[in-house]
């Protein structure tokens, strides 16, 4: 069950980085001591995604 939860959490986090028009590899920024987790929190929780379509696909909220 833990593995399934971990997999889903990683997928959601990568999707959020894609919303910001950044590679999913940015998830590894959380491994940098002190500032990494803080930077990931700011980027994925407080900043909005790119407006309209980006290189990872259309805006999921465009139809809402």
N, C-alpha and C positions, 0 to 999 in steps of 0.2 A: 504494500500500500504506500509506503514511503517513496519508493521509486516512481510510482505513478504520479504522486503529488509533486515530486521534484521535477519530473518531465514536464508536467503541465505548467508549473511555475516558471521554468526556463523558457518555454514556448511563449508565454504571456509577456515575460520581460523582453525577449527578443522582438516580439511584435511591437512593443512600445518603443524600442530603439528605432525600429523601422518607421514608426509614425513620426519620429523626429528626423527622419531621412539620414540615419546613421546605420552603419553595419551592425549586425547582431554581435559581432566580436567585442563591441563596446561593453558588453555585459561583464567582461573580464576586468574592467576598471574597478570593480568592487574589491578586487584582490589587492589593490594598492592600499597600504596602511593609512589610516586616519582619513585622508582626503578622498580616497577612492569611493568609499561608501557614501560620503557626503555629496560628491559630485554626481553619482548615479541617482541619488535621491532627488537632487535638484532637477536634473535632466529629465527623469522619467515621471516624476510626480507633480512638479510645480510648473514646468514649462509646457506650453501647448505644442501640438504636433504641427507639421507643415500644412499650410493651407492648400487645398486642391491635391492634384496627383503628384507623386514623387516617383523616384526610380523603383520603389518597392510596390507600387500599385496605386489605385485610386483612394481618395479620402473616404474612410468608412462612414463618416458622418455627413457626407455630401447629400445623401438622400433623406436625412433625418430632418 
